[in-house]
Amino acid sequence: MAAGMNHMSDILEKIRQNPVIAAVRKEHDIDAAIASAALTVFILNGDIFNIKYMVRKVTESGKNVFVHADFLEGLGRDNKAIDYIAAEVRPTGIISTRSSIVKYARDTGIFSIQRFFLVDSLSCETAVKTAHSVNPDVVEVMPAVMPGVIRKICSELPMPVIAGGLIETKDDIIEVLRSGCIAASTGKKELWDM
């Protein structure tokens, strides 16, 4: 799972090829994500009993698969959990809102996505400052339906940005991409085939 330079560029290229990311919250939606045109899948829920199976299924389909480390039941929220995910689950990378987890993952060669929730101007400033400090491979901002704010975030960060949350339509995805993001993550299955 270590993201060497070629591996990292391959991951980003696949995201850019199809900038709609299938965000999966329920195990039974994995098959729909695999059958969709989306080339990248975010698994946003799981546990120590089903995560390996879900990741393997997505990986075998040739798609990128990222595990949201904060939402895995049965694992701690520490560096050993990240070591376990890397060694045993083997996704393309991890997603986390926790800077310490993202920094550890990044420092150990695991492709990492730092997720930020933007609720006010202070959270925007904090997100930019934190991203510069932690240096994740990609930043994901939520919610996605704030084009002006997202445009500002994209202009202030050196790494690629993804936006997710509250995406309801094709126009929402187009607006996210116009705002400077490389992709949009959505749980709306009908948008996965764009």
Accessible surface in RSA format (square Angstrom, percent):
REM  Atomic radii and reference values for relative SASA: ProtOr
REM  Chains: A
REM  Algorithm: Lee & Richards
REM  Probe-radius: 1.40
REM  Slices: 20
REM RES _ NUM      All-atoms   Total-Side   Main-Chain    Non-polar    All polar
REM                ABS   REL    ABS   REL    ABS   REL    ABS   REL    ABS   REL
RES MET A   1    39.53  20.5   2.42   1.6  37.11  88.4  13.47  11.5  26.06  34.5
RES ALA A   2    71.86  66.1  54.26  83.7  17.60  40.0  55.04  77.5  16.82  44.6
RES ALA A   3    20.38  18.7   3.18   4.9  17.21  39.1   3.77   5.3  16.61  44.0
RES GLY A   4    42.49  52.4   0.00   N/A  42.49  52.4  39.92 109.5   2.57   5.7
RES MET A   5   154.50  80.0 142.75  94.5  11.74  28.0 127.59 108.5  26.91  35.7
RES ASN A   6   123.52  85.2 120.37 116.3   3.15   7.6  27.89  67.1  95.62  92.4
RES HIS A   7    72.95  39.9  69.60  48.4   3.35   8.6  51.69  53.3  21.26  24.7
RES MET A   8    37.81  19.6  37.81  25.0   0.00   0.0  35.03  29.8   2.78   3.7
RES SER A   9    61.07  51.6  54.43  72.6   6.63  15.3  45.99  97.9  15.08  21.1
RES ASP A  10    90.79  63.6  84.48  84.1   6.31  14.9  25.84  60.8  64.95  64.8
RES ILE A  11     3.20   1.8   2.29   1.7   0.91   2.2   3.19   2.3   0.01   0.0
RES LEU A  12    17.53   9.8  17.53  12.5   0.00   0.0  17.53  12.3   0.00   0.0
RES GLU A  13    91.37  52.5  90.84  68.7   0.54   1.3  36.77  71.1  54.61  44.6
RES LYS A  14    59.86  29.2  59.35  36.4   0.51   1.2  32.03  28.8  27.83  29.6
RES ILE A  15     0.00   0.0   0.00   0.0   0.00   0.0   0.00   0.0   0.00   0.0
RES ARG A  16   118.51  49.8  99.72  50.8  18.79  44.7  41.78  57.1  76.73  46.5
RES GLN A  17   115.92  64.8  78.98  57.7  36.94  88.0  31.50  67.1  84.42  64.0
RES ASN A  18    15.76  10.9  14.65  14.2   1.11   2.7   8.31  20.0   7.45   7.2
RES PRO A  19    33.40  24.3  33.40  30.4   0.00   0.0  33.40  27.6   0.00   0.0
RES VAL A  20     3.42   2.3   3.42   3.1   0.00   0.0   3.42   3.0   0.00   0.0
RES ILE A  21     0.00   0.0   0.00   0.0   0.00   0.0   0.00   0.0   0.00   0.0
RES ALA A  22     0.00   0.0   0.00   0.0   0.00   0.0   0.00   0.0   0.00   0.0
RES ALA A  23     7.23   6.6   4.72   7.3   2.51   5.7   4.72   6.7   2.51   6.6
RES VAL A  24     2.61   1.7   1.56   1.4   1.05   2.5   2.33   2.0   0.28   0.8
RES ARG A  25   133.99  56.3 126.87  64.7   7.12  16.9  52.22  71.4  81.76  49.6
RES LYS A  26   121.93  59.5 116.32  71.4   5.60  13.3  66.77  60.1  55.16  58.8
RES GLU A  27    78.14  44.9  66.05  50.0  12.09  28.8  25.57  49.4  52.58  42.9
RES HIS A  28   136.77  74.8 109.49  76.1  27.28  69.8  84.47  87.1  52.30  60.9
RES ASP A  29    19.25  13.5  19.12  19.0   0.12   0.3   0.31   0.7  18.94  18.9
RES ILE A  30     3.17   1.8   3.17   2.4   0.00   0.0   3.17   2.3   0.00   0.0
RES ASP A  31    80.10  56.1  75.61  75.3   4.49  10.6  33.00  77.7  47.10  47.0
RES ALA A  32    39.24  36.1  26.73  41.2  12.51  28.5  34.22  48.2   5.02  13.3
RES ALA A  33     0.00   0.0   0.00   0.0   0.00   0.0   0.00   0.0   0.00   0.0
RES ILE A  34    40.35  23.0  32.26  24.0   8.09  19.5  32.26  23.2   8.09  21.9
RES ALA A  35    90.11  82.8  51.01  78.7  39.09  88.9  61.23  86.2  28.88  76.5
RES SER A  36    11.76   9.9   2.82   3.8   8.94  20.6   4.99  10.6   6.77   9.5
RES ALA A  37    47.93  44.1  30.42  46.9  17.51  39.8  42.44  59.8   5.49  14.5
RES ALA A  38     0.00   0.0   0.00   0.0   0.00   0.0   0.00   0.0   0.00   0.0
RES LEU A  39    48.48  27.0  48.48  34.7   0.00   0.0  48.48  34.0   0.00   0.0
RES THR A  40     0.00   0.0   0.00   0.0   0.00   0.0   0.00   0.0   0.00   0.0
RES VAL A  41     0.00   0.0   0.00   0.0   0.00   0.0   0.00   0.0   0.00   0.0
RES PHE A  42     0.00   0.0   0.00   0.0   0.00   0.0   0.00   0.0   0.00   0.0
RES ILE A  43     1.71   1.0   0.84   0.6   0.87   2.1   0.84   0.6   0.87   2.4
RES LEU A  44     5.28   2.9   1.57   1.1   3.71   9.3   1.57   1.1   3.71  10.0
RES ASN A  45    69.89  48.2  63.59  61.4   6.30  15.2   6.46  15.5  63.43  61.3
RES GLY A  46     6.69   8.3   0.00   N/A   6.69   8.3   6.41  17.6   0.29   0.6
RES ASP A  47    43.85  30.7  43.79  43.6   0.06   0.1   8.60  20.2  35.25  35.2
RES ILE A  48    68.43  38.9  52.86  39.4  15.56  37.5  53.05  38.2  15.37  41.7
RES PHE A  49   178.00  89.1 148.24  91.8  29.76  77.4 151.41  91.8  26.59  76.1
RES ASN A  50    27.70  19.1  26.33  25.4   1.37   3.3  12.89  31.0  14.81  14.3
RES ILE A  51     0.77   0.4   0.77   0.6   0.00   0.0   0.77   0.6   0.00   0.0
RES LYS A  52    89.98  43.9  89.57  55.0   0.41   1.0  53.48  48.1  36.50  38.9
RES TYR A  53    94.41  44.1  93.05  52.9   1.36   3.5  69.95  52.6  24.45  30.1
RES MET A  54     1.53   0.8   1.53   1.0   0.00   0.0   0.70   0.6   0.83   1.1
RES VAL A  55     1.52   1.0   1.52   1.4   0.00   0.0   1.52   1.3   0.00   0.0
RES ARG A  56   124.02  52.1 120.29  61.3   3.73   8.9  49.07  67.1  74.95  45.4
RES LYS A  57    62.38  30.4  57.75  35.4   4.64  11.0  40.74  36.7  21.64  23.1
RES VAL A  58     0.00   0.0   0.00   0.0   0.00   0.0   0.00   0.0   0.00   0.0
RES THR A  59    69.93  49.7  61.11  62.0   8.82  21.0  59.41  79.8  10.51  15.9
RES GLU A  60   132.36  76.0  93.88  71.0  38.49  91.6  47.81  92.5  84.56  69.0
RES SER A  61    47.74  40.3   9.29  12.4  38.45  88.6  22.57  48.1  25.17  35.3
RES GLY A  62    41.60  51.3   0.00   N/A  41.60  51.3  35.60  97.7   6.00  13.4
RES LYS A  63    21.38  10.4  14.40   8.8   6.98  16.6   9.24   8.3  12.14  12.9
RES ASN A  64     9.56   6.6   8.76   8.5   0.80   1.9   0.80   1.9   8.76   8.5
RES VAL A  65     0.14   0.1   0.14   0.1   0.00   0.0   0.14   0.1   0.00   0.0
RES PHE A  66     0.00   0.0   0.00   0.0   0.00   0.0   0.00   0.0   0.00   0.0
RES VAL A  67     0.36   0.2   0.36   0.3   0.00   0.0   0.36   0.3   0.00   0.0
RES HIS A  68     1.52   0.8   0.33   0.2   1.19   3.0   0.08   0.1   1.44   1.7
RES ALA A  69    10.21   9.4   4.85   7.5   5.36  12.2   4.97   7.0   5.24  13.9
RES ASP A  70    18.78  13.2  13.76  13.7   5.02  11.9  10.53  24.8   8.25   8.2
RES PHE A  71    88.36  44.2  82.61  51.2   5.75  15.0  86.98  52.7   1.37   3.9
RES LEU A  72     2.07   1.2   2.07   1.5   0.00   0.0   2.07   1.5   0.00   0.0
RES GLU A  73   111.66  64.1 108.19  81.8   3.47   8.3  37.25  72.0  74.41  60.8
RES GLY A  74    62.66  77.3   0.00   N/A  62.66  77.3  30.74  84.4  31.92  71.5
RES LEU A  75    33.44  18.6  21.97  15.7  11.48  28.8  25.06  17.6   8.39  22.6
RES GLY A  76    44.03  54.3   0.00   N/A  44.03  54.3  30.01  82.4  14.02  31.4
RES ARG A  77   101.03  42.4  85.09  43.4  15.95  38.0  39.75  54.3  61.28  37.1
RES ASP A  78    74.53  52.2  70.47  70.1   4.06   9.6  34.66  81.6  39.88  39.8
RES ASN A  79    64.52  44.5  62.50  60.4   2.01   4.8  13.88  33.4  50.63  48.9
RES LYS A  80   154.89  75.6 150.52  92.4   4.37  10.4 102.13  91.9  52.76  56.2
RES ALA A  81     8.54   7.9   4.89   7.5   3.65   8.3   7.74  10.9   0.80   2.1
RES ILE A  82     1.06   0.6   1.06   0.8   0.00   0.0   1.06   0.8   0.00   0.0
RES ASP A  83    47.05  33.0  42.85  42.7   4.20   9.9  26.31  61.9  20.74  20.7
RES TYR A  84    77.90  36.4  72.05  41.0   5.85  15.2  55.98  42.1  21.92  27.0
RES ILE A  85     1.08   0.6   1.08   0.8   0.00   0.0   1.08   0.8   0.00   0.0
RES ALA A  86    20.31  18.7  17.84  27.5   2.47   5.6  18.07  25.4   2.25   6.0
RES ALA A  87    64.05  58.9  42.89  66.2  21.16  48.1  51.02  71.9  13.03  34.5
RES GLU A  88    75.67  43.4  70.75  53.5   4.92  11.7  13.03  25.2  62.64  51.1
RES VAL A  89     6.71   4.4   0.09   0.1   6.62  15.9   0.09   0.1   6.62  18.0
RES ARG A  90   145.42  61.1 133.80  68.2  11.62  27.7  38.33  52.4 107.09  64.9
RES PRO A  91     2.69   2.0   0.00   0.0   2.69   9.8   0.35   0.3   2.33  14.5
RES THR A  92    19.94  14.2  12.31  12.5   7.64  18.2   8.66  11.6  11.28  17.1
RES GLY A  93     0.00   0.0   0.00   N/A   0.00   0.0   0.00   0.0   0.00   0.0
RES ILE A  94     0.00   0.0   0.00   0.0   0.00   0.0   0.00   0.0   0.00   0.0
RES ILE A  95     0.00   0.0   0.00   0.0   0.00   0.0   0.00   0.0   0.00   0.0
RES SER A  96     0.00   0.0   0.00   0.0   0.00   0.0   0.00   0.0   0.00   0.0
RES THR A  97    51.17  36.4  34.43  34.9  16.73  39.9  19.07  25.6  32.10  48.5
RES ARG A  98    93.33  39.2  88.06  44.9   5.27  12.5  34.61  47.3  58.72  35.6
RES SER A  99    39.47  33.3  34.62  46.2   4.84  11.2  24.46  52.1  15.01  21.0
RES SER A 100    73.32  62.0  59.29  79.1  14.02  32.3  54.36 115.8  18.96  26.6
RES ILE A 101     6.43   3.7   6.43   4.8   0.00   0.0   6.43   4.6   0.00   0.0
RES VAL A 102     0.00   0.0   0.00   0.0   0.00   0.0   0.00   0.0   0.00   0.0
RES LYS A 103    98.11  47.9  98.05  60.2   0.06   0.1  67.86  61.1  30.25  32.2
RES TYR A 104    55.47  25.9  51.38  29.2   4.08  10.6  38.80  29.2  16.67  20.6
RES ALA A 105     0.00   0.0   0.00   0.0   0.00   0.0   0.00   0.0   0.00   0.0
RES ARG A 106    77.52  32.5  68.31  34.8   9.21  21.9  10.18  13.9  67.34  40.8
RES ASP A 107    98.14  68.7  60.24  60.0  37.90  89.6  29.17  68.6  68.98  68.8
RES THR A 108    66.69  47.4  37.87  38.4  28.82  68.7  46.63  62.6  20.06  30.3
RES GLY A 109    26.53  32.7   0.00   N/A  26.53  32.7  25.49  69.9   1.04   2.3
RES ILE A 110     8.61   4.9   7.44   5.5   1.16   2.8   7.71   5.6   0.89   2.4
RES PHE A 111     0.04   0.0   0.00   0.0   0.04   0.1   0.04   0.0   0.00   0.0
RES SER A 112     0.00   0.0   0.00   0.0   0.00   0.0   0.00   0.0   0.00   0.0
RES ILE A 113     0.00   0.0   0.00   0.0   0.00   0.0   0.00   0.0   0.00   0.0
RES GLN A 114     0.74   0.4   0.74   0.5   0.00   0.0   0.00   0.0   0.74   0.6
RES ARG A 115     8.08   3.4   6.78   3.5   1.29   3.1   0.08   0.1   7.99   4.8
RES PHE A 116    22.29  11.2  20.49  12.7   1.81   4.7  22.29  13.5   0.00   0.0
RES PHE A 117   107.67  53.9  93.71  58.0  13.97  36.3  93.71  56.8  13.97  40.0
RES LEU A 118     6.82   3.8   1.30   0.9   5.52  13.9   1.48   1.0   5.34  14.4
RES VAL A 119   124.30  81.8  87.61  79.3  36.69  88.4  95.06  82.6  29.25  79.3
RES ASP A 120    79.56  55.7  64.53  64.2  15.03  35.5  42.23  99.4  37.33  37.2
RES SER A 121    84.38  71.3  74.66  99.6   9.71  22.4  43.97  93.6  40.41  56.6
RES LEU A 122   121.07  67.4 119.19  85.3   1.89   4.7 120.43  84.6   0.65   1.7
RES SER A 123    23.12  19.5  16.75  22.4   6.37  14.7  20.70  44.1   2.42   3.4
RES CYS A 124    19.18  14.5  18.95  21.1   0.22   0.5  11.01  27.9   8.17   8.8
RES GLU A 125   107.07  61.5  99.15  75.0   7.92  18.9  40.85  79.0  66.22  54.1
RES THR A 126    69.08  49.1  67.60  68.5   1.47   3.5  54.74  73.5  14.34  21.7
RES ALA A 127     2.54   2.3   1.97   3.0   0.57   1.3   2.17   3.1   0.37   1.0
RES VAL A 128    19.30  12.7  19.30  17.5   0.00   0.0  19.30  16.8   0.00   0.0
RES LYS A 129   152.11  74.2 146.33  89.8   5.78  13.8  93.16  83.9  58.95  62.8
RES THR A 130    27.46  19.5  23.20  23.5   4.25  10.1  12.47  16.7  14.99  22.7
RES ALA A 131     0.00   0.0   0.00   0.0   0.00   0.0   0.00   0.0   0.00   0.0
RES HIS A 132    98.26  53.7  74.08  51.5  24.18  61.9  53.50  55.1  44.76  52.1
RES SER A 133    88.43  74.7  56.64  75.6  31.79  73.2  33.66  71.7  54.77  76.7
RES VAL A 134    15.05   9.9   8.80   8.0   6.25  15.1   8.82   7.7   6.23  16.9
RES ASN A 135    69.06  47.6  69.04  66.7   0.01   0.0  15.80  38.0  53.26  51.5
RES PRO A 136     1.24   0.9   0.00   0.0   1.24   4.5   0.00   0.0   1.24   7.7
RES ASP A 137     6.99   4.9   1.68   1.7   5.30  12.5   2.78   6.5   4.21   4.2
RES VAL A 138     0.00   0.0   0.00   0.0   0.00   0.0   0.00   0.0   0.00   0.0
RES VAL A 139     0.48   0.3   0.48   0.4   0.00   0.0   0.48   0.4   0.00   0.0
RES GLU A 140     0.00   0.0   0.00   0.0   0.00   0.0   0.00   0.0   0.00   0.0
RES VAL A 141     0.09   0.1   0.09   0.1   0.00   0.0   0.09   0.1   0.00   0.0
RES MET A 142    17.72   9.2  17.72  11.7   0.00   0.0  17.63  15.0   0.10   0.1
RES PRO A 143    34.10  24.9  33.70  30.7   0.41   1.5  34.08  28.1   0.03   0.2
RES ALA A 144     2.29   2.1   0.00   0.0   2.29   5.2   0.00   0.0   2.29   6.1
RES VAL A 145    64.92  42.7  41.75  37.8  23.17  55.8  46.67  40.6  18.25  49.5
RES MET A 146    47.16  24.4  41.71  27.6   5.45  13.0  24.51  20.8  22.65  30.0
RES PRO A 147    44.79  32.6  43.82  39.9   0.97   3.5  44.79  37.0   0.00   0.0
RES GLY A 148    46.40  57.2   0.00   N/A  46.40  57.2  33.18  91.0  13.23  29.6
RES VAL A 149    51.45  33.9  48.89  44.3   2.57   6.2  50.50  43.9   0.95   2.6
RES ILE A 150     0.10   0.1   0.10   0.1   0.00   0.0   0.10   0.1   0.00   0.0
RES ARG A 151   113.59  47.7 111.69  56.9   1.90   4.5  60.77  83.1  52.82  32.0
RES LYS A 152   115.63  56.4 109.22  67.0   6.41  15.3  90.05  81.1  25.58  27.2
RES ILE A 153     2.87   1.6   2.87   2.1   0.00   0.0   2.87   2.1   0.00   0.0
RES CYS A 154    23.91  18.1  11.17  12.5  12.74  29.9  11.36  28.8  12.55  13.5
RES SER A 155    93.65  79.1  51.02  68.1  42.62  98.2  50.39 107.3  43.26  60.6
RES GLU A 156    64.94  37.3  51.00  38.6  13.94  33.2  32.90  63.6  32.04  26.2
RES LEU A 157    16.18   9.0   0.68   0.5  15.50  39.0   2.36   1.7  13.82  37.2
RES PRO A 158   102.50  74.7  57.48  52.4  45.02 163.6  69.95  57.8  32.55 202.3
RES MET A 159    17.29   9.0   8.38   5.5   8.90  21.2  12.07  10.3   5.21   6.9
RES PRO A 160    28.03  20.4  18.10  16.5   9.93  36.1  27.38  22.6   0.65   4.0
RES VAL A 161     3.65   2.4   2.09   1.9   1.56   3.8   2.09   1.8   1.56   4.2
RES ILE A 162     0.00   0.0   0.00   0.0   0.00   0.0   0.00   0.0   0.00   0.0
RES ALA A 163     0.00   0.0   0.00   0.0   0.00   0.0   0.00   0.0   0.00   0.0
RES GLY A 164     0.00   0.0   0.00   N/A   0.00   0.0   0.00   0.0   0.00   0.0
RES GLY A 165    20.74  25.6   0.00   N/A  20.74  25.6  17.52  48.1   3.22   7.2
RES LEU A 166   117.66  65.5 101.87  72.9  15.79  39.7 105.17  73.9  12.49  33.6
RES ILE A 167     5.81   3.3   0.28   0.2   5.54  13.3   0.28   0.2   5.54  15.0
RES GLU A 168    97.67  56.1  85.80  64.9  11.87  28.3  41.88  81.0  55.79  45.5
RES THR A 169    65.22  46.4  62.09  62.9   3.13   7.5  62.51  84.0   2.71   4.1
RES LYS A 170   119.66  58.4 116.79  71.7   2.87   6.8  59.77  53.8  59.89  63.8
RES ASP A 171   104.24  73.0  99.64  99.2   4.61  10.9  29.06  68.4  75.19  75.0
RES ASP A 172    35.26  24.7  31.82  31.7   3.45   8.1   2.99   7.0  32.28  32.2
RES ILE A 173     0.58   0.3   0.58   0.4   0.00   0.0   0.58   0.4   0.00   0.0
RES ILE A 174    54.49  31.0  53.67  40.0   0.82   2.0  54.17  39.0   0.32   0.9
RES GLU A 175    61.15  35.1  61.15  46.3   0.00   0.0  24.68  47.7  36.46  29.8
RES VAL A 176     2.53   1.7   1.55   1.4   0.98   2.4   2.53   2.2   0.00   0.0
RES LEU A 177    57.27  31.9  43.84  31.4  13.44  33.8  44.16  31.0  13.11  35.3
RES ARG A 178   174.01  73.1 143.60  73.2  30.41  72.4  54.78  74.9 119.24  72.3
RES SER A 179     1.98   1.7   0.09   0.1   1.89   4.3   0.62   1.3   1.36   1.9
RES GLY A 180    46.35  57.2   0.00   N/A  46.35  57.2  27.32  75.0  19.03  42.6
RES CYS A 181     7.74   5.9   0.00   0.0   7.74  18.2   0.00   0.0   7.74   8.3
RES ILE A 182    26.83  15.3  18.06  13.5   8.77  21.1  23.87  17.2   2.96   8.0
RES ALA A 183     0.00   0.0   0.00   0.0   0.00   0.0   0.00   0.0   0.00   0.0
RES ALA A 184     0.00   0.0   0.00   0.0   0.00   0.0   0.00   0.0   0.00   0.0
RES SER A 185     3.11   2.6   1.97   2.6   1.13   2.6   0.21   0.5   2.89   4.1
RES THR A 186     6.27   4.5   1.34   1.4   4.93  11.7   4.93   6.6   1.34   2.0
RES GLY A 187    43.27  53.4   0.00   N/A  43.27  53.4  15.24  41.8  28.03  62.8
RES LYS A 188    68.50  33.4  63.56  39.0   4.94  11.8  23.07  20.8  45.43  48.4
RES LYS A 189    95.15  46.4  86.66  53.2   8.49  20.2  50.51  45.5  44.64  47.5
RES GLU A 190   125.88  72.3  93.41  70.7  32.48  77.3  65.73 127.1  60.16  49.1
RES LEU A 191    14.12   7.9  14.12  10.1   0.00   0.0  14.12   9.9   0.00   0.0
RES TRP A 192     3.64   1.5   3.64   1.8   0.00   0.0   3.64   1.9   0.00   0.0
RES ASP A 193    95.49  66.9  72.14  71.8  23.35  55.2  30.43  71.6  65.06  64.9
RES MET A 194    76.23  39.5  30.03  19.9  46.20 110.0  64.17  54.6  12.06  16.0
END  Absolute sums over single chains surface
CHAIN  1 A     8743.5       7034.1       1709.4       4994.7       3748.8
END  Absolute sums over all chains
TOTAL          8743.5       7034.1       1709.4       4994.7       3748.8
